[in-house]
Amino acid sequence: MPGIAIPLRPSLWFFVALILSACGHGDPYYDADKPHHTLEGFRNTTQLAPNGGRHFWRWQWERRIEGLPKPPVAGYPVVASVAPDLNFLQRKHEQPTVTWVNHSTLLVRLGGLNILTDPIWSERASPVGFLGPKRHAAPGIAFDALPRIDAVVVSHNHYDHLDADTVDRLHARFGEALRFYVPLGLKPWFAERGIDQVSELDWWDEARLGPLRLVFTPVQHWSQRTLWNRNETLWGGWWLEADGKRFFFAGDTGYSDDFKTIHSRLGSPHLAAIPVGTYEPRWFMARHHVAPDEAIRIHQDLGARQSLGIHWGTFELSDESLDRPPQDFLAARTAAEVAPEAFFLLRHGESRRFGQD
């Protein structure tokens, strides 16, 4: 009807499919002994749900009339990049190393294995190639330059974390030698793509791959990939441990006491990857995305020896401009009196060794 439609930029249309509430189909994974299981799907340990459809439309209306997000400050580099040390990445070595590819995609070297987190090499974080958030920075490692990948861990099914084209490319290149570790409920999605080397985990479940121990942990978030599957698959973080070295990947999360629980059950990670972007407006985002000051609290709750800020500088997914997260992060780190070497940002393609006692 003329006069009442709210035109959205193409990059925002995919959010409609993610946030609009829809009818549930019941939870085939339901376990009455687990509080995060319900008959309709999964829920957070705090039982807080993210804002729903009417809140989404309020957000879209407000950002439209306020002209958000604002463009980056002229001349300010959104995120710098560096040529990756491909010779080092291709060599066999036991030194734990992390390389920031982009967004929440990290190449982790641990226990002599190469692990990718939430891999995305596509141009858009979207179910289609012509609409949805478009990348503003190239991946720090070209796909064809990747070393052998032994494992992929997936935190949840949102399009900027579970990218179908990238999954297909990884499977085509590495075949059955590559194993995927995914939240409860996602194994059928992989089976439909002809991928059988998949381990599906509930919160606190563990898996082994050679010397690598993987534990799937709770975080405060949600899942949805279509109009009809809200919270029908689980979400979470990944604890990776080998040879006494510990790495934690938080995926996407709001702030909760889950990180204190992770610390009490699993100890202190040598390195934690914590999101520091996609946090405005707080009234809408707070339940499922942390702001930089909350990322600092997570670092402290985990007792992490070091932390790395991720989930910024690649896709425009919220109201803050792409150059805001590093500025707000540096201010929050200073206010909390956290040392720069204890919680840092990397450039795309940059590697950092960790776990050196």
VEXVEX-309982 format. One record per residue (C-alpha): x, y, z; residue number from 1. Coordinates in pm, 1 decimal. Layout:
<dovos>
{dovo {X, Y, Z}, NUM}
...
</dovos>
This chain:
<dovos>
{dovo {0.0, 0.0, 0.0}, 1}
{dovo {145.8, 339.9, -97.2}, 2}
{dovo {258.2, 558.0, 188.9}, 3}
{dovo {313.2, 289.8, 453.7}, 4}
{dovo {593.9, 73.4, 319.8}, 5}
{dovo {931.1, 121.0, 487.8}, 6}
{dovo {1198.5, 82.1, 221.4}, 7}
{dovo {1507.6, -97.7, 348.3}, 8}
{dovo {1850.8, -93.3, 196.6}, 9}
{dovo {1925.9, -427.4, 28.6}, 10}
{dovo {2190.4, -503.3, 289.9}, 11}
{dovo {1919.3, -512.0, 555.7}, 12}
{dovo {1668.2, -739.4, 389.6}, 13}
{dovo {1841.5, -1053.8, 508.3}, 14}
{dovo {1786.3, -943.7, 868.8}, 15}
{dovo {1411.3, -980.1, 815.3}, 16}
{dovo {1455.1, -1354.7, 765.8}, 17}
{dovo {1668.8, -1373.1, 1078.0}, 18}
{dovo {1465.7, -1171.2, 1326.8}, 19}
{dovo {1096.6, -1207.0, 1243.1}, 20}
{dovo {937.7, -1455.0, 1479.2}, 21}
{dovo {764.7, -1757.3, 1336.3}, 22}
{dovo {581.6, -2065.9, 1447.0}, 23}
{dovo {789.1, -2343.9, 1603.5}, 24}
{dovo {798.5, -2699.5, 1481.3}, 25}
{dovo {889.9, -2857.6, 1812.6}, 26}
{dovo {1233.8, -2968.3, 1924.3}, 27}
{dovo {1338.6, -3320.9, 1823.7}, 28}
{dovo {1641.3, -3277.7, 2052.4}, 29}
{dovo {1430.3, -3200.9, 2358.8}, 30}
{dovo {1577.9, -3327.6, 2684.9}, 31}
{dovo {1370.9, -3256.1, 2996.4}, 32}
{dovo {1682.2, -3286.6, 3213.8}, 33}
{dovo {1852.2, -2991.1, 3042.7}, 34}
{dovo {1711.8, -2644.0, 3126.0}, 35}
{dovo {1824.6, -2490.5, 2796.0}, 36}
{dovo {1605.7, -2737.5, 2602.8}, 37}
{dovo {1237.4, -2653.9, 2552.3}, 38}
{dovo {961.6, -2819.8, 2353.6}, 39}
{dovo {990.1, -2538.0, 2097.2}, 40}
{dovo {1369.1, -2523.4, 2073.8}, 41}
{dovo {1660.8, -2390.6, 2276.2}, 42}
{dovo {1701.9, -2100.6, 2516.9}, 43}
{dovo {1980.9, -1922.5, 2701.9}, 44}
{dovo {2093.9, -2005.4, 3053.0}, 45}
{dovo {1957.7, -1666.2, 3163.4}, 46}
{dovo {1630.2, -1740.8, 2979.3}, 47}
{dovo {1662.4, -1399.9, 2813.4}, 48}
{dovo {1550.0, -1400.0, 2451.7}, 49}
{dovo {1671.3, -1143.3, 2196.9}, 50}
{dovo {1431.2, -874.5, 2085.1}, 51}
{dovo {1174.2, -991.1, 1831.4}, 52}
{dovo {996.0, -868.5, 1521.0}, 53}
{dovo {835.0, -546.7, 1645.7}, 54}
{dovo {1164.9, -439.7, 1804.2}, 55}
{dovo {1341.0, -506.2, 1475.1}, 56}
{dovo {1103.2, -278.8, 1287.9}, 57}
{dovo {1140.5, -6.4, 1552.2}, 58}
{dovo {1517.5, -32.2, 1507.3}, 59}
{dovo {1489.3, -7.0, 1129.5}, 60}
{dovo {1259.7, 297.1, 1154.3}, 61}
{dovo {1485.4, 478.6, 1400.1}, 62}
{dovo {1802.2, 416.0, 1202.7}, 63}
{dovo {1628.2, 536.1, 887.9}, 64}
{dovo {1511.4, 869.3, 1029.8}, 65}
{dovo {1846.9, 922.0, 1205.5}, 66}
{dovo {2048.7, 839.4, 892.6}, 67}
{dovo {2236.2, 549.3, 1049.3}, 68}
{dovo {2489.2, 405.2, 1034.6}, 69}
{dovo {2713.7, 709.2, 999.5}, 70}
{dovo {3002.3, 674.5, 753.6}, 71}
{dovo {3353.8, 626.5, 892.6}, 72}
{dovo {3559.4, 935.3, 966.0}, 73}
{dovo {3730.7, 1050.9, 647.3}, 74}
{dovo {4080.2, 911.0, 621.4}, 75}
{dovo {4040.6, 674.3, 917.9}, 76}
{dovo {4138.4, 318.2, 822.8}, 77}
{dovo {3848.2, 92.2, 915.7}, 78}
{dovo {4079.6, -202.9, 954.9}, 79}
{dovo {4432.7, -234.6, 832.6}, 80}
{dovo {4556.0, -546.5, 657.4}, 81}
{dovo {4894.1, -710.8, 633.5}, 82}
{dovo {5028.3, -969.9, 394.1}, 83}
{dovo {5000.9, -1303.8, 576.3}, 84}
{dovo {5316.4, -1501.5, 640.6}, 85}
{dovo {5215.6, -1788.7, 415.7}, 86}
{dovo {5548.3, -1970.5, 451.2}, 87}
{dovo {5502.4, -1980.1, 827.6}, 88}
{dovo {5135.8, -2085.4, 800.6}, 89}
{dovo {5215.3, -2366.3, 557.9}, 90}
{dovo {5498.4, -2511.5, 766.1}, 91}
{dovo {5442.5, -2788.5, 1017.4}, 92}
{dovo {5508.3, -2657.7, 1366.7}, 93}
{dovo {5370.6, -2701.3, 1716.9}, 94}
{dovo {5365.7, -2336.0, 1825.7}, 95}
{dovo {5006.8, -2224.7, 1902.2}, 96}
{dovo {4921.8, -1941.0, 1664.0}, 97}
{dovo {4612.7, -1741.7, 1568.6}, 98}
{dovo {4563.7, -1547.4, 1243.5}, 99}
{dovo {4270.4, -1309.4, 1192.6}, 100}
{dovo {4117.2, -1371.0, 849.5}, 101}
{dovo {3811.7, -1145.7, 884.1}, 102}
{dovo {3498.5, -1093.1, 1095.8}, 103}
{dovo {3485.4, -1400.7, 1325.7}, 104}
{dovo {3703.0, -1617.5, 1101.3}, 105}
{dovo {4029.8, -1717.8, 1262.6}, 106}
{dovo {4292.5, -1967.9, 1157.1}, 107}
{dovo {4406.7, -2134.6, 1478.7}, 108}
{dovo {4714.3, -2358.1, 1494.8}, 109}
{dovo {4691.9, -2579.2, 1803.8}, 110}
{dovo {4830.3, -2925.0, 1875.2}, 111}
{dovo {4982.5, -2934.6, 1528.1}, 112}
{dovo {4633.7, -2898.1, 1372.7}, 113}
{dovo {4483.2, -2613.7, 1168.8}, 114}
{dovo {4134.7, -2507.5, 1281.1}, 115}
{dovo {3904.0, -2247.2, 1126.2}, 116}
{dovo {3636.6, -2066.2, 1327.9}, 117}
{dovo {3308.7, -1956.2, 1161.1}, 118}
{dovo {3465.7, -1937.9, 813.6}, 119}
{dovo {3331.5, -1688.7, 559.5}, 120}
{dovo {3502.3, -1597.9, 232.4}, 121}
{dovo {3186.0, -1489.0, 47.6}, 122}
{dovo {3126.8, -1131.9, -65.8}, 123}
{dovo {2799.5, -1111.1, 127.5}, 124}
{dovo {2675.0, -1246.3, 459.3}, 125}
{dovo {2341.5, -1347.3, 314.5}, 126}
{dovo {2134.1, -1637.1, 180.5}, 127}
{dovo {2168.1, -1486.9, -169.1}, 128}
{dovo {2460.4, -1343.5, -361.1}, 129}
{dovo {2295.2, -1019.6, -472.2}, 130}
{dovo {2147.5, -885.2, -145.6}, 131}
{dovo {2257.8, -859.1, 214.5}, 132}
{dovo {2556.8, -710.7, 397.2}, 133}
{dovo {2855.1, -678.4, 164.5}, 134}
{dovo {3210.4, -711.2, 287.1}, 135}
{dovo {3414.7, -392.8, 326.3}, 136}
{dovo {3751.3, -566.9, 351.4}, 137}
{dovo {3905.8, -860.0, 171.0}, 138}
{dovo {3984.3, -1174.5, 371.1}, 139}
{dovo {4327.5, -1157.0, 531.4}, 140}
{dovo {4416.3, -1492.0, 373.1}, 141}
{dovo {4297.4, -1574.6, 22.5}, 142}
{dovo {4098.5, -1897.7, 16.1}, 143}
{dovo {4339.7, -2064.8, -226.6}, 144}
{dovo {4632.8, -1974.5, 2.3}, 145}
{dovo {4493.9, -2161.8, 303.0}, 146}
{dovo {4711.3, -2436.5, 448.7}, 147}
{dovo {4564.8, -2781.3, 510.6}, 148}
{dovo {4259.0, -2741.8, 734.2}, 149}
{dovo {4190.5, -3022.7, 979.7}, 150}
{dovo {3880.1, -2892.3, 1156.4}, 151}
{dovo {3613.9, -2622.3, 1140.4}, 152}
{dovo {3416.4, -2507.6, 1444.8}, 153}
{dovo {3082.6, -2330.0, 1394.7}, 154}
{dovo {2927.0, -2120.4, 1672.0}, 155}
{dovo {2572.4, -2084.2, 1529.6}, 156}
{dovo {2373.4, -2066.7, 1208.6}, 157}
{dovo {2352.6, -1692.4, 1131.5}, 158}
{dovo {2470.4, -1609.7, 780.8}, 159}
{dovo {2780.5, -1418.0, 888.1}, 160}
{dovo {2897.2, -1724.5, 1084.3}, 161}
{dovo {2772.6, -2019.9, 879.2}, 162}
{dovo {2836.3, -1943.5, 512.8}, 163}
{dovo {2711.0, -2211.5, 274.5}, 164}
{dovo {2941.0, -2126.7, -15.4}, 165}
{dovo {3250.5, -2131.1, 205.9}, 166}
{dovo {3147.2, -2461.6, 365.1}, 167}
{dovo {3101.9, -2615.0, 20.0}, 168}
{dovo {3441.1, -2486.2, -96.0}, 169}
{dovo {3616.3, -2621.2, 211.5}, 170}
{dovo {3454.0, -2961.6, 169.1}, 171}
{dovo {3540.6, -2971.5, -201.4}, 172}
{dovo {3903.8, -2885.5, -132.7}, 173}
{dovo {3979.9, -3094.6, 175.6}, 174}
{dovo {3719.2, -3371.3, 147.0}, 175}
{dovo {3681.0, -3629.5, 422.2}, 176}
{dovo {4007.0, -3524.8, 584.9}, 177}
{dovo {3823.7, -3216.4, 714.0}, 178}
{dovo {3587.5, -3248.8, 1011.7}, 179}
{dovo {3318.5, -2997.4, 1110.6}, 180}
{dovo {3215.0, -2942.2, 1473.3}, 181}
{dovo {2873.7, -2781.6, 1502.7}, 182}
{dovo {2598.3, -2700.9, 1754.9}, 183}
{dovo {2316.0, -2944.8, 1822.1}, 184}
{dovo {2064.9, -2939.6, 1535.9}, 185}
{dovo {2299.3, -2840.3, 1251.8}, 186}
{dovo {2415.6, -3183.4, 1138.3}, 187}
{dovo {2115.1, -3229.4, 901.6}, 188}
{dovo {2204.4, -2901.4, 725.5}, 189}
{dovo {2549.4, -3042.6, 648.1}, 190}
{dovo {2405.5, -3380.6, 545.7}, 191}
{dovo {2187.2, -3205.9, 287.3}, 192}
{dovo {2509.6, -3067.9, 136.3}, 193}
{dovo {2663.7, -3415.2, 118.8}, 194}
{dovo {2895.6, -3355.3, 414.9}, 195}
{dovo {2907.8, -3643.1, 662.5}, 196}
{dovo {3225.7, -3568.1, 858.7}, 197}
{dovo {3030.7, -3371.0, 1118.8}, 198}
{dovo {3024.5, -3390.0, 1498.6}, 199}
{dovo {2717.9, -3232.1, 1659.2}, 200}
{dovo {2752.9, -3115.8, 2021.3}, 201}
{dovo {2527.0, -2993.3, 2300.9}, 202}
{dovo {2652.0, -2752.7, 2568.6}, 203}
{dovo {2936.7, -2908.0, 2767.5}, 204}
{dovo {2969.8, -3200.2, 2526.3}, 205}
{dovo {3328.9, -3287.9, 2434.1}, 206}
{dovo {3495.4, -3425.3, 2122.8}, 207}
{dovo {3849.4, -3533.0, 2035.7}, 208}
{dovo {4056.8, -3495.8, 1722.5}, 209}
{dovo {4403.2, -3637.6, 1773.7}, 210}
{dovo {4558.9, -3431.5, 2054.2}, 211}
{dovo {4282.2, -3170.4, 2035.8}, 212}
{dovo {4005.3, -3155.2, 2294.1}, 213}
{dovo {3695.8, -2956.2, 2190.2}, 214}
{dovo {3425.8, -2847.4, 2436.2}, 215}
{dovo {3107.2, -2668.9, 2328.2}, 216}
{dovo {3004.7, -2406.4, 2583.9}, 217}
{dovo {2698.3, -2188.4, 2647.9}, 218}
{dovo {2694.5, -1821.0, 2550.7}, 219}
{dovo {2408.7, -1568.2, 2540.2}, 220}
{dovo {2273.3, -1563.1, 2183.1}, 221}
{dovo {2010.8, -1720.2, 1953.8}, 222}
{dovo {1974.3, -1890.3, 1616.1}, 223}
{dovo {1762.8, -1849.1, 1305.3}, 224}
{dovo {1826.5, -1901.7, 936.0}, 225}
{dovo {1475.2, -1898.8, 788.6}, 226}
{dovo {1135.9, -1764.6, 887.5}, 227}
{dovo {1041.5, -2094.7, 1047.6}, 228}
{dovo {1341.6, -2219.6, 1247.5}, 229}
{dovo {1402.3, -1966.9, 1524.1}, 230}
{dovo {1612.9, -2126.8, 1801.3}, 231}
{dovo {1566.7, -2476.3, 1657.4}, 232}
{dovo {1944.5, -2519.6, 1648.3}, 233}
{dovo {2182.3, -2441.7, 1932.8}, 234}
{dovo {2451.6, -2171.6, 1958.9}, 235}
{dovo {2762.3, -2144.2, 2172.7}, 236}
{dovo {3135.4, -2096.5, 2209.9}, 237}
{dovo {3426.0, -2337.0, 2156.9}, 238}
{dovo {3698.4, -2433.2, 2402.0}, 239}
{dovo {3998.7, -2584.2, 2222.9}, 240}
{dovo {4283.1, -2744.5, 2415.6}, 241}
{dovo {4594.0, -2938.7, 2318.5}, 242}
{dovo {4933.0, -2997.9, 2478.0}, 243}
{dovo {4835.3, -2788.7, 2778.7}, 244}
{dovo {4749.8, -2481.1, 2565.5}, 245}
{dovo {4394.8, -2345.8, 2579.4}, 246}
{dovo {4203.5, -2130.0, 2328.7}, 247}
{dovo {3846.0, -2003.1, 2363.1}, 248}
{dovo {3627.5, -1877.5, 2077.5}, 249}
{dovo {3317.1, -1690.4, 2197.4}, 250}
{dovo {3135.3, -1675.7, 1862.6}, 251}
{dovo {2851.2, -1422.0, 1897.3}, 252}
{dovo {2731.5, -1334.5, 2244.8}, 253}
{dovo {2568.6, -1091.7, 2480.1}, 254}
{dovo {2711.0, -1051.0, 2827.2}, 255}
{dovo {2611.8, -1316.9, 3081.9}, 256}
{dovo {2750.2, -1519.0, 3370.8}, 257}
{dovo {2826.2, -1802.0, 3127.6}, 258}
{dovo {3188.9, -1688.9, 3110.8}, 259}
{dovo {3235.4, -1716.1, 3486.4}, 260}
{dovo {3094.4, -2069.4, 3458.7}, 261}
{dovo {3332.2, -2153.6, 3173.4}, 262}
{dovo {3623.1, -2032.3, 3383.6}, 263}
{dovo {3511.7, -2234.9, 3685.4}, 264}
{dovo {3468.6, -2553.5, 3481.7}, 265}
{dovo {3752.4, -2531.9, 3229.7}, 266}
{dovo {4007.5, -2290.4, 3371.1}, 267}
{dovo {4174.2, -1987.1, 3212.6}, 268}
{dovo {4240.9, -1980.4, 2837.5}, 269}
{dovo {4580.4, -1874.3, 2714.2}, 270}
{dovo {4395.4, -1679.7, 2443.2}, 271}
{dovo {4026.9, -1587.6, 2405.9}, 272}
{dovo {3867.9, -1449.7, 2087.2}, 273}
{dovo {3590.3, -1212.0, 2195.7}, 274}
{dovo {3358.7, -1000.2, 1975.7}, 275}
{dovo {3397.6, -622.2, 2004.4}, 276}
{dovo {3169.9, -505.1, 1720.1}, 277}
{dovo {2800.9, -498.1, 1616.1}, 278}
{dovo {2661.3, -345.1, 1936.5}, 279}
{dovo {2448.1, -37.4, 1855.4}, 280}
{dovo {2176.3, 46.7, 1944.4}, 281}
{dovo {2220.4, -102.3, 2289.8}, 282}
{dovo {1845.6, -127.0, 2361.7}, 283}
{dovo {1819.2, -370.1, 2069.3}, 284}
{dovo {2161.2, -538.7, 2057.2}, 285}
{dovo {2253.9, -580.7, 2424.5}, 286}
{dovo {2095.9, -922.7, 2474.3}, 287}
{dovo {2293.2, -1085.6, 2194.8}, 288}
{dovo {2598.1, -867.4, 2112.6}, 289}
{dovo {2848.0, -726.9, 2362.1}, 290}
{dovo {2984.0, -372.9, 2350.4}, 291}
{dovo {3360.7, -325.1, 2393.0}, 292}
{dovo {3335.3, -256.0, 2767.2}, 293}
{dovo {3146.6, -585.3, 2810.8}, 294}
{dovo {3410.3, -764.1, 2602.7}, 295}
{dovo {3662.3, -644.8, 2861.3}, 296}
{dovo {3444.1, -794.7, 3136.5}, 297}
{dovo {3433.3, -1127.5, 2950.4}, 298}
{dovo {3813.5, -1122.1, 2927.1}, 299}
{dovo {3825.5, -1073.5, 3303.4}, 300}
{dovo {3552.7, -1329.2, 3381.4}, 301}
{dovo {3740.5, -1592.7, 3181.2}, 302}
{dovo {4066.2, -1508.8, 3352.6}, 303}
{dovo {4218.8, -1506.7, 3005.1}, 304}
{dovo {4591.0, -1451.3, 2986.9}, 305}
{dovo {4535.2, -1273.8, 2656.4}, 306}
{dovo {4232.5, -1186.1, 2445.2}, 307}
{dovo {4178.3, -1086.1, 2083.1}, 308}
{dovo {3893.4, -863.9, 1960.4}, 309}
{dovo {3697.2, -1000.4, 1662.9}, 310}
{dovo {3360.4, -947.3, 1484.9}, 311}
{dovo {3428.5, -598.9, 1348.4}, 312}
{dovo {3555.7, -420.6, 1039.9}, 313}
{dovo {3417.8, -653.8, 771.4}, 314}
{dovo {3036.7, -640.0, 747.5}, 315}
{dovo {2807.4, -349.2, 835.6}, 316}
{dovo {2552.7, -516.6, 1063.3}, 317}
{dovo {2454.2, -251.7, 1318.8}, 318}
{dovo {2433.0, 122.0, 1381.3}, 319}
{dovo {2790.4, 203.6, 1479.8}, 320}
{dovo {3014.1, 294.0, 1188.0}, 321}
{dovo {3277.3, 39.6, 1087.7}, 322}
{dovo {3554.1, 247.3, 1245.3}, 323}
{dovo {3383.1, 282.7, 1585.1}, 324}
{dovo {3463.0, -55.5, 1746.4}, 325}
{dovo {3842.0, -4.7, 1765.4}, 326}
{dovo {3797.1, 346.4, 1906.3}, 327}
{dovo {3544.3, 234.8, 2168.8}, 328}
{dovo {3753.3, -72.4, 2247.0}, 329}
{dovo {4069.1, 128.1, 2311.8}, 330}
{dovo {3873.9, 365.6, 2538.4}, 331}
{dovo {3720.0, 73.0, 2731.2}, 332}
{dovo {4056.2, -100.9, 2767.7}, 333}
{dovo {4214.5, 217.4, 2905.2}, 334}
{dovo {3925.3, 275.4, 3147.2}, 335}
{dovo {3954.0, -82.0, 3276.6}, 336}
{dovo {4332.9, -50.7, 3307.0}, 337}
{dovo {4389.2, -361.8, 3096.5}, 338}
{dovo {4734.5, -379.7, 2942.9}, 339}
{dovo {4754.9, -354.4, 2559.8}, 340}
{dovo {4936.8, -687.6, 2538.6}, 341}
{dovo {4661.2, -854.2, 2745.4}, 342}
{dovo {4373.4, -762.4, 2510.7}, 343}
{dovo {4458.5, -657.1, 2158.4}, 344}
{dovo {4331.1, -616.1, 1803.3}, 345}
{dovo {4495.0, -760.6, 1492.6}, 346}
{dovo {4506.9, -655.9, 1131.6}, 347}
{dovo {4348.9, -878.9, 869.8}, 348}
{dovo {4610.0, -1139.4, 782.3}, 349}
{dovo {4813.9, -1080.3, 1097.8}, 350}
{dovo {4929.1, -1372.4, 1311.7}, 351}
{dovo {5008.6, -1383.6, 1682.1}, 352}
{dovo {5166.5, -1664.4, 1880.0}, 353}
{dovo {5010.8, -1748.5, 2215.3}, 354}
{dovo {5053.3, -1981.5, 2509.0}, 355}
{dovo {5415.9, -1897.7, 2568.6}, 356}
{dovo {5469.5, -1939.9, 2942.9}, 357}
</dovos>
